[in-house]
Amino acid sequence: MSAIIAQTSPIAVELEAGKTYYYCTCGRSAGQPFCDGSHKGTEFTPKAFTADETKTAYLCGCKQSKGEPFCDGSHKAL
C-alpha cells in the first residue's frame, strides 16, 4: 500500500526545541503534517521525531521524501 499524497508541496511548521512530534506517514491525517490516528487499520505508523532547535521547518507533504519527515524536494518529480 502506498501513502496518500497529502499535498504536492512542503508544509511549513513551527517546531519547539526538545518537543517530540509525530509525523503522518500515511497521508490520511486531517491535521497534516502530523498524525491524528487515521492510519489505524493500515500498515502505516507515525514517525516520531524530536526537534533539535526551535525553528520553522518544512515537512514533507507528498509522503515521498527519503529524508522524512523533512522535505527533500521529491514532490517536484510528481
Backbone as XML, in Angstrom:
<?xml version="1.0"?>
<chain id="A" units="angstrom">
  <residue number="1" name="MET">
    <atom name="N" x="0.846" y="-1.177" z="0.000"/>
    <atom name="CA" x="0.000" y="0.000" z="0.000"/>
    <atom name="C" x="0.893" y="1.242" z="0.000"/>
  </residue>
  <residue number="2" name="SER">
    <atom name="N" x="0.549" y="2.207" z="-0.806"/>
    <atom name="CA" x="1.296" y="3.459" z="-0.877"/>
    <atom name="C" x="0.614" y="4.523" z="-0.033"/>
  </residue>
  <residue number="3" name="ALA">
    <atom name="N" x="1.415" y="5.450" z="0.433"/>
    <atom name="CA" x="0.876" y="6.574" z="1.192"/>
    <atom name="C" x="0.069" y="7.476" z="0.266"/>
  </residue>
  <residue number="4" name="ILE">
    <atom name="N" x="-0.929" y="8.115" z="0.811"/>
    <atom name="CA" x="-1.719" y="9.102" z="0.080"/>
    <atom name="C" x="-0.907" y="10.396" z="0.032"/>
  </residue>
  <residue number="5" name="ILE">
    <atom name="N" x="-0.863" y="11.031" z="-1.122"/>
    <atom name="CA" x="-0.171" y="12.310" z="-1.252"/>
    <atom name="C" x="-1.082" y="13.374" z="-0.635"/>
  </residue>
  <residue number="6" name="ALA">
    <atom name="N" x="-0.674" y="13.911" z="0.500"/>
    <atom name="CA" x="-1.490" y="14.903" z="1.199"/>
    <atom name="C" x="-1.487" y="16.235" z="0.449"/>
  </residue>
  <residue number="7" name="GLN">
    <atom name="N" x="-0.332" y="16.617" z="-0.055"/>
    <atom name="CA" x="-0.200" y="17.798" z="-0.902"/>
    <atom name="C" x="1.131" y="17.722" z="-1.621"/>
  </residue>
  <residue number="8" name="THR">
    <atom name="N" x="1.264" y="18.471" z="-2.707"/>
    <atom name="CA" x="2.473" y="18.382" z="-3.528"/>
    <atom name="C" x="3.441" y="19.530" z="-3.271"/>
  </residue>
  <residue number="9" name="SER">
    <atom name="N" x="3.497" y="19.944" z="-2.032"/>
    <atom name="CA" x="4.461" y="20.961" z="-1.613"/>
    <atom name="C" x="4.760" y="20.733" z="-0.132"/>
  </residue>
  <residue number="10" name="PRO">
    <atom name="N" x="5.893" y="21.262" z="0.342"/>
    <atom name="CA" x="6.209" y="21.088" z="1.760"/>
    <atom name="C" x="5.244" y="21.871" z="2.649"/>
  </residue>
  <residue number="11" name="ILE">
    <atom name="N" x="5.176" y="21.469" z="3.908"/>
    <atom name="CA" x="4.292" y="22.110" z="4.874"/>
    <atom name="C" x="5.161" y="22.799" z="5.918"/>
  </residue>
  <residue number="12" name="ALA">
    <atom name="N" x="5.070" y="24.118" z="6.001"/>
    <atom name="CA" x="5.852" y="24.885" z="6.970"/>
    <atom name="C" x="5.227" y="24.739" z="8.354"/>
  </residue>
  <residue number="13" name="VAL">
    <atom name="N" x="6.049" y="24.396" z="9.329"/>
    <atom name="CA" x="5.595" y="24.255" z="10.710"/>
    <atom name="C" x="6.610" y="24.891" z="11.648"/>
  </residue>
  <residue number="14" name="GLU">
    <atom name="N" x="6.122" y="25.340" z="12.790"/>
    <atom name="CA" x="6.999" y="25.877" z="13.829"/>
    <atom name="C" x="7.301" y="24.755" z="14.810"/>
  </residue>
  <residue number="15" name="LEU">
    <atom name="N" x="8.567" y="24.401" z="14.932"/>
    <atom name="CA" x="8.979" y="23.352" z="15.862"/>
    <atom name="C" x="9.611" y="23.975" z="17.093"/>
  </residue>
  <residue number="16" name="GLU">
    <atom name="N" x="9.425" y="23.316" z="18.226"/>
    <atom name="CA" x="9.966" y="23.780" z="19.501"/>
    <atom name="C" x="11.061" y="22.816" z="19.953"/>
  </residue>
  <residue number="17" name="ALA">
    <atom name="N" x="12.219" y="23.338" z="20.250"/>
    <atom name="CA" x="13.363" y="22.518" z="20.660"/>
    <atom name="C" x="12.991" y="21.593" z="21.808"/>
  </residue>
  <residue number="18" name="GLY">
    <atom name="N" x="13.375" y="20.318" z="21.674"/>
    <atom name="CA" x="13.138" y="19.329" z="22.717"/>
    <atom name="C" x="11.767" y="18.689" z="22.699"/>
  </residue>
  <residue number="19" name="LYS">
    <atom name="N" x="10.850" y="19.197" z="21.894"/>
    <atom name="CA" x="9.496" y="18.649" z="21.835"/>
    <atom name="C" x="9.453" y="17.504" z="20.818"/>
  </residue>
  <residue number="20" name="THR">
    <atom name="N" x="8.710" y="16.439" z="21.157"/>
    <atom name="CA" x="8.549" y="15.301" z="20.258"/>
    <atom name="C" x="7.273" y="15.475" z="19.447"/>
  </residue>
  <residue number="21" name="TYR">
    <atom name="N" x="7.395" y="15.218" z="18.159"/>
    <atom name="CA" x="6.282" y="15.330" z="17.215"/>
    <atom name="C" x="6.065" y="13.975" z="16.545"/>
  </residue>
  <residue number="22" name="TYR">
    <atom name="N" x="4.863" y="13.754" z="16.042"/>
    <atom name="CA" x="4.529" y="12.513" z="15.354"/>
    <atom name="C" x="4.050" y="12.853" z="13.952"/>
  </residue>
  <residue number="23" name="TYR">
    <atom name="N" x="4.932" y="12.612" z="12.993"/>
    <atom name="CA" x="4.699" y="12.919" z="11.588"/>
    <atom name="C" x="3.817" y="11.852" z="10.949"/>
  </residue>
  <residue number="24" name="CYS">
    <atom name="N" x="2.807" y="12.265" z="10.209"/>
    <atom name="CA" x="1.917" y="11.352" z="9.493"/>
    <atom name="C" x="2.650" y="10.755" z="8.296"/>
  </residue>
  <residue number="25" name="THR">
    <atom name="N" x="2.738" y="9.432" z="8.238"/>
    <atom name="CA" x="3.385" y="8.761" z="7.112"/>
    <atom name="C" x="2.384" y="8.201" z="6.105"/>
  </residue>
  <residue number="26" name="CYS">
    <atom name="N" x="1.102" y="8.148" z="6.479"/>
    <atom name="CA" x="0.097" y="7.533" z="5.602"/>
    <atom name="C" x="-0.576" y="8.526" z="4.664"/>
  </residue>
  <residue number="27" name="GLY">
    <atom name="N" x="-0.578" y="9.809" z="5.030"/>
    <atom name="CA" x="-1.223" y="10.830" z="4.221"/>
    <atom name="C" x="-2.705" y="11.012" z="4.518"/>
  </residue>
  <residue number="28" name="ARG">
    <atom name="N" x="-3.240" y="10.247" z="5.461"/>
    <atom name="CA" x="-4.680" y="10.300" z="5.753"/>
    <atom name="C" x="-5.067" y="11.323" z="6.833"/>
  </residue>
  <residue number="29" name="SER">
    <atom name="N" x="-4.138" y="11.767" z="7.615"/>
    <atom name="CA" x="-4.426" y="12.662" z="8.738"/>
    <atom name="C" x="-5.045" y="13.984" z="8.282"/>
  </residue>
  <residue number="30" name="ALA">
    <atom name="N" x="-6.083" y="14.405" z="8.980"/>
    <atom name="CA" x="-6.707" y="15.701" z="8.700"/>
    <atom name="C" x="-5.853" y="16.836" z="9.255"/>
  </residue>
  <residue number="31" name="GLY">
    <atom name="N" x="-4.907" y="16.508" z="10.132"/>
    <atom name="CA" x="-4.044" y="17.509" z="10.754"/>
    <atom name="C" x="-2.643" y="17.524" z="10.170"/>
  </residue>
  <residue number="32" name="GLN">
    <atom name="N" x="-2.531" y="17.355" z="8.860"/>
    <atom name="CA" x="-1.221" y="17.316" z="8.207"/>
    <atom name="C" x="-0.348" y="18.474" z="8.662"/>
  </residue>
  <residue number="33" name="PRO">
    <atom name="N" x="0.931" y="18.213" z="8.859"/>
    <atom name="CA" x="1.675" y="17.002" z="8.557"/>
    <atom name="C" x="1.770" y="16.036" z="9.743"/>
  </residue>
  <residue number="34" name="PHE">
    <atom name="N" x="0.989" y="16.290" z="10.786"/>
    <atom name="CA" x="1.090" y="15.476" z="11.989"/>
    <atom name="C" x="0.005" y="14.404" z="12.043"/>
  </residue>
  <residue number="35" name="CYS">
    <atom name="N" x="0.287" y="13.338" z="12.756"/>
    <atom name="CA" x="-0.603" y="12.181" z="12.880"/>
    <atom name="C" x="-1.821" y="12.510" z="13.736"/>
  </residue>
  <residue number="36" name="ASP">
    <atom name="N" x="-2.984" y="12.044" z="13.283"/>
    <atom name="CA" x="-4.203" y="12.143" z="14.095"/>
    <atom name="C" x="-4.821" y="10.765" z="14.351"/>
  </residue>
  <residue number="37" name="GLY">
    <atom name="N" x="-4.064" y="9.702" z="14.019"/>
    <atom name="CA" x="-4.542" y="8.350" z="14.253"/>
    <atom name="C" x="-5.276" y="7.734" z="13.074"/>
  </residue>
  <residue number="38" name="SER">
    <atom name="N" x="-5.380" y="8.450" z="11.964"/>
    <atom name="CA" x="-6.112" y="7.947" z="10.798"/>
    <atom name="C" x="-5.475" y="6.720" z="10.154"/>
  </residue>
  <residue number="39" name="HIS">
    <atom name="N" x="-4.247" y="6.409" z="10.532"/>
    <atom name="CA" x="-3.545" y="5.246" z="9.979"/>
    <atom name="C" x="-4.053" y="3.922" z="10.557"/>
  </residue>
  <residue number="40" name="LYS">
    <atom name="N" x="-4.838" y="3.977" z="11.610"/>
    <atom name="CA" x="-5.299" y="2.735" z="12.251"/>
    <atom name="C" x="-5.974" y="1.828" z="11.233"/>
  </residue>
  <residue number="41" name="GLY">
    <atom name="N" x="-5.580" y="0.553" z="11.257"/>
    <atom name="CA" x="-6.092" y="-0.410" z="10.305"/>
    <atom name="C" x="-5.272" y="-0.497" z="9.028"/>
  </residue>
  <residue number="42" name="THR">
    <atom name="N" x="-4.191" y="0.271" z="8.947"/>
    <atom name="CA" x="-3.291" y="0.217" z="7.790"/>
    <atom name="C" x="-1.927" y="-0.277" z="8.254"/>
  </residue>
  <residue number="43" name="GLU">
    <atom name="N" x="-1.015" y="-0.410" z="7.334"/>
    <atom name="CA" x="0.351" y="-0.840" z="7.657"/>
    <atom name="C" x="1.234" y="0.322" z="8.117"/>
  </residue>
  <residue number="44" name="PHE">
    <atom name="N" x="0.698" y="1.531" z="8.117"/>
    <atom name="CA" x="1.482" y="2.718" z="8.447"/>
    <atom name="C" x="1.509" y="2.993" z="9.944"/>
  </residue>
  <residue number="45" name="THR">
    <atom name="N" x="2.596" y="3.598" z="10.393"/>
    <atom name="CA" x="2.722" y="4.099" z="11.758"/>
    <atom name="C" x="3.343" y="5.489" z="11.673"/>
  </residue>
  <residue number="46" name="PRO">
    <atom name="N" x="3.038" y="6.365" z="12.622"/>
    <atom name="CA" x="3.634" y="7.691" z="12.584"/>
    <atom name="C" x="5.134" y="7.630" z="12.853"/>
  </residue>
  <residue number="47" name="LYS">
    <atom name="N" x="5.844" y="8.639" z="12.375"/>
    <atom name="CA" x="7.282" y="8.735" z="12.599"/>
    <atom name="C" x="7.512" y="9.771" z="13.699"/>
  </residue>
  <residue number="48" name="ALA">
    <atom name="N" x="7.986" y="9.301" z="14.840"/>
    <atom name="CA" x="8.283" y="10.205" z="15.952"/>
    <atom name="C" x="9.634" y="10.873" z="15.707"/>
  </residue>
  <residue number="49" name="PHE">
    <atom name="N" x="9.703" y="12.171" z="16.011"/>
    <atom name="CA" x="10.981" y="12.873" z="15.955"/>
    <atom name="C" x="10.966" y="14.000" z="16.972"/>
  </residue>
  <residue number="50" name="THR">
    <atom name="N" x="12.143" y="14.327" z="17.454"/>
    <atom name="CA" x="12.292" y="15.400" z="18.432"/>
    <atom name="C" x="13.043" y="16.553" z="17.778"/>
  </residue>
  <residue number="51" name="ALA">
    <atom name="N" x="12.489" y="17.745" z="17.893"/>
    <atom name="CA" x="13.116" y="18.928" z="17.293"/>
    <atom name="C" x="14.416" y="19.246" z="18.017"/>
  </residue>
  <residue number="52" name="ASP">
    <atom name="N" x="15.475" y="19.461" z="17.251"/>
    <atom name="CA" x="16.762" y="19.783" z="17.855"/>
    <atom name="C" x="16.910" y="21.267" z="18.150"/>
  </residue>
  <residue number="53" name="GLU">
    <atom name="N" x="16.049" y="22.082" z="17.520"/>
    <atom name="CA" x="16.063" y="23.522" z="17.792"/>
    <atom name="C" x="14.691" y="24.106" z="17.494"/>
  </residue>
  <residue number="54" name="THR">
    <atom name="N" x="14.430" y="25.277" z="18.053"/>
    <atom name="CA" x="13.188" y="25.981" z="17.772"/>
    <atom name="C" x="13.378" y="26.699" z="16.445"/>
  </residue>
  <residue number="55" name="LYS">
    <atom name="N" x="12.518" y="26.376" z="15.476"/>
    <atom name="CA" x="12.677" y="26.957" z="14.137"/>
    <atom name="C" x="11.467" y="26.627" z="13.277"/>
  </residue>
  <residue number="56" name="THR">
    <atom name="N" x="11.409" y="27.277" z="12.117"/>
    <atom name="CA" x="10.449" y="26.911" z="11.089"/>
    <atom name="C" x="11.077" y="25.778" z="10.293"/>
  </residue>
  <residue number="57" name="ALA">
    <atom name="N" x="10.336" y="24.692" z="10.129"/>
    <atom name="CA" x="10.817" y="23.552" z="9.351"/>
    <atom name="C" x="9.809" y="23.263" z="8.249"/>
  </residue>
  <residue number="58" name="TYR">
    <atom name="N" x="10.278" y="22.624" z="7.198"/>
    <atom name="CA" x="9.428" y="22.281" z="6.066"/>
    <atom name="C" x="9.316" y="20.763" z="5.997"/>
  </residue>
  <residue number="59" name="LEU">
    <atom name="N" x="8.149" y="20.266" z="6.405"/>
    <atom name="CA" x="7.917" y="18.833" z="6.445"/>
    <atom name="C" x="7.282" y="18.369" z="5.135"/>
  </residue>
  <residue number="60" name="CYS">
    <atom name="N" x="7.557" y="17.123" z="4.790"/>
    <atom name="CA" x="7.098" y="16.545" z="3.532"/>
    <atom name="C" x="5.572" y="16.433" z="3.514"/>
  </residue>
  <residue number="61" name="GLY">
    <atom name="N" x="4.969" y="16.932" z="2.451"/>
    <atom name="CA" x="3.524" y="16.811" z="2.268"/>
    <atom name="C" x="3.154" y="15.708" z="1.298"/>
  </residue>
  <residue number="62" name="CYS">
    <atom name="N" x="4.114" y="15.302" z="0.441"/>
    <atom name="CA" x="3.812" y="14.298" z="-0.583"/>
    <atom name="C" x="4.047" y="12.866" z="-0.098"/>
  </residue>
  <residue number="63" name="LYS">
    <atom name="N" x="4.698" y="12.713" z="1.035"/>
    <atom name="CA" x="4.975" y="11.398" z="1.643"/>
    <atom name="C" x="5.947" y="10.556" z="0.815"/>
  </residue>
  <residue number="64" name="GLN">
    <atom name="N" x="6.761" y="11.218" z="-0.027"/>
    <atom name="CA" x="7.726" y="10.521" z="-0.867"/>
    <atom name="C" x="9.167" y="10.829" z="-0.476"/>
  </residue>
  <residue number="65" name="SER">
    <atom name="N" x="9.391" y="11.751" z="0.449"/>
    <atom name="CA" x="10.732" y="12.186" z="0.828"/>
    <atom name="C" x="11.561" y="11.053" z="1.420"/>
  </residue>
  <residue number="66" name="LYS">
    <atom name="N" x="12.798" y="10.967" z="0.991"/>
    <atom name="CA" x="13.713" y="9.991" z="1.577"/>
    <atom name="C" x="14.266" y="10.510" z="2.906"/>
  </residue>
  <residue number="67" name="GLY">
    <atom name="N" x="14.038" y="11.782" z="3.199"/>
    <atom name="CA" x="14.500" y="12.393" z="4.436"/>
    <atom name="C" x="13.373" y="12.667" z="5.413"/>
  </residue>
  <residue number="68" name="GLU">
    <atom name="N" x="12.322" y="11.831" z="5.349"/>
    <atom name="CA" x="11.171" y="12.017" z="6.234"/>
    <atom name="C" x="11.600" y="12.276" z="7.661"/>
  </residue>
  <residue number="69" name="PRO">
    <atom name="N" x="11.001" y="13.221" z="8.331"/>
    <atom name="CA" x="9.796" y="13.940" z="7.970"/>
    <atom name="C" x="10.051" y="15.202" z="7.151"/>
  </residue>
  <residue number="70" name="PHE">
    <atom name="N" x="11.297" y="15.511" z="6.900"/>
    <atom name="CA" x="11.637" y="16.756" z="6.226"/>
    <atom name="C" x="11.557" y="16.623" z="4.702"/>
  </residue>
  <residue number="71" name="CYS">
    <atom name="N" x="11.153" y="17.698" z="4.065"/>
    <atom name="CA" x="11.035" y="17.740" z="2.606"/>
    <atom name="C" x="12.423" y="17.662" z="1.980"/>
  </residue>
  <residue number="72" name="ASP">
    <atom name="N" x="12.560" y="16.822" z="0.953"/>
    <atom name="CA" x="13.816" y="16.744" z="0.203"/>
    <atom name="C" x="13.613" y="17.106" z="-1.264"/>
  </residue>
  <residue number="73" name="GLY">
    <atom name="N" x="12.452" y="17.656" z="-1.591"/>
    <atom name="CA" x="12.167" y="18.076" z="-2.961"/>
    <atom name="C" x="11.556" y="16.987" z="-3.831"/>
  </residue>
  <residue number="74" name="SER">
    <atom name="N" x="11.253" y="15.826" z="-3.259"/>
    <atom name="CA" x="10.683" y="14.716" z="-4.041"/>
    <atom name="C" x="9.381" y="15.101" z="-4.736"/>
  </residue>
  <residue number="75" name="HIS">
    <atom name="N" x="8.641" y="16.068" z="-4.179"/>
    <atom name="CA" x="7.366" y="16.482" z="-4.761"/>
    <atom name="C" x="7.541" y="17.049" z="-6.172"/>
  </residue>
  <residue number="76" name="LYS">
    <atom name="N" x="8.730" y="17.525" z="-6.482"/>
    <atom name="CA" x="8.971" y="18.121" z="-7.813"/>
    <atom name="C" x="8.912" y="17.077" z="-8.922"/>
  </residue>
  <residue number="77" name="ALA">
    <atom name="N" x="9.074" y="15.794" z="-8.585"/>
    <atom name="CA" x="9.045" y="14.718" z="-9.575"/>
    <atom name="C" x="7.646" y="14.098" z="-9.752"/>
  </residue>
  <residue number="78" name="LEU">
    <atom name="N" x="6.670" y="14.599" z="-9.001"/>
    <atom name="CA" x="5.312" y="14.022" z="-9.090"/>
    <atom name="C" x="4.557" y="14.573" z="-10.288"/>
  </residue>
</chain>
